[in-house]
Amino acid sequence: MSGINRRALLLSSGSAVIASTIAATAHAGEPRRRDREPSRDLRALIKAHKATYAAFGKAIQERDGSNREHDRASRAEERALLAVCAYPAVREGDRRAKARYLLRIEGRGELDLAEHMQALLRSTMWKG
């Protein structure tokens, strides 16, 4: 009869599961190099928001600008910020870049619409 019984098999397979779990956890703990950097999509959204924010500031400062121009610039800036909030940051670099950027925006008191929070919370939900 073989020297392997059910108890020995369970004991050895349990060790293999523990060892593979530890190895996977250690590997997953450090994101791959490309995952540490924000994606092109998120960088483009942040760049677009910065541009619309600057245009909005310029529209406010212009003395001869109409309220319609101010409103248009304000809505464009709001849409751009909502796009950043709604971006589903899955990779480590995206999560960090999105959080850093939005913390700066919030620090200025400009992450103040209910739509911002809704978009941000929805972006964290898995699409299934």
N, C-alpha and C positions, 0 to 999 in steps of 0.2 A: 504494500500500500504506500502511496505517496506520503512524503513528510509534510505536505501542505494540507491543513485542515481549514475549516471555515473561519475559525478564530484567527489563525495566522494570516489568512487571506484578507480578512477585514482589517487587521492591525496594519498590514503592509499597505493596503490601499488607502487607509486613513492617513498614513504618513505621506503618501504621494499627494493626496488632496491638500494637506496642510502645506507641504513644500511648494506645490504649484500655486496655491493661493498667496503664499508669502512672496514668491517670485513675481507673480502678476501684480500684486500690490506695489512692490518696489518699482517695478517697471512703469506702472501707471502713475506712480507718484511724481515722476519727472516727465513733463510733457516733451514730445519730440521737438527738435529745433524749430521746425516750421510752425508748430502749434503755439510757440511762445510769442510769435509776432502777430499783430492784428492782420486780418485778411484785407485784401484789396477792396472788397465791398464795404467793410466798415470804415476803412480809411477814406473812401470816397464819400460816404455819408457824412462823416465828421467834417471833411473839407467843404462839402456843400453847405453844411450848417454854418460853418465859420464864414463862408462867403455871404450867405443870406443874412447872417447876423450883422456883418459889416455894412451891407447894403441898407439894412433897416436903420442902423445907427446914422448912416449918411442921410437917409431920407428924413429922419427926425431933425437933424441939424440944419438941413436946407431950409432957409427962410421962405423961399418962394414956392416950395413944394405944396401940393394940395393934400387935403385929408385923404383923398382917394389913393394917392401915391403912398402915403404913410400906411394906410390900411392894407394895400397890396403888399408892401414890403413886410408888414407885420405878419400877414397870413403866410407868406412864403417862408419866413423864418420859423413860424410855428410848425408848418408842414415838415420842414427840414429837421427840426428838433424831434418831432414825433417819429420820423423815420429812424433816427438814431435810437430813440427809446424802444421802438418796435423791433429793432434788429435782433434776431435770435442768436446771441453770442454763445456758441457751443464750444469753440476752441478756447484754450487758456489765454492766448494772446488777445482774443476778442473780448473775453470777459474782463480782463484787466484794463484794456484800453477804453472800453465802454464805461466801466465803473469810474475810472479816473476822469474821463471827460464829463460824465454826468455829475460827478461830485463837484467839479469846477462850476458847472452851470448852476447847480443847486446852491453853491456857495454864494453866487451872485443874486440868489433869490428868484431865479428865472425858471425853475422847474416847478411851476406853480399851478398848472392846469390839471384838472381831474383826468383829462385825456392823456397827459404825460404819464401819470401813475398807472392808468389802465393799460396803456401800450407797453410800459415797462414790465408790468406783471404778466401780461399775456405773452411777452417775448420769452418768459422763463418756462412756459408750458410746452411740453412735448407735443408735437403735431403727430397725430396717430391715425 
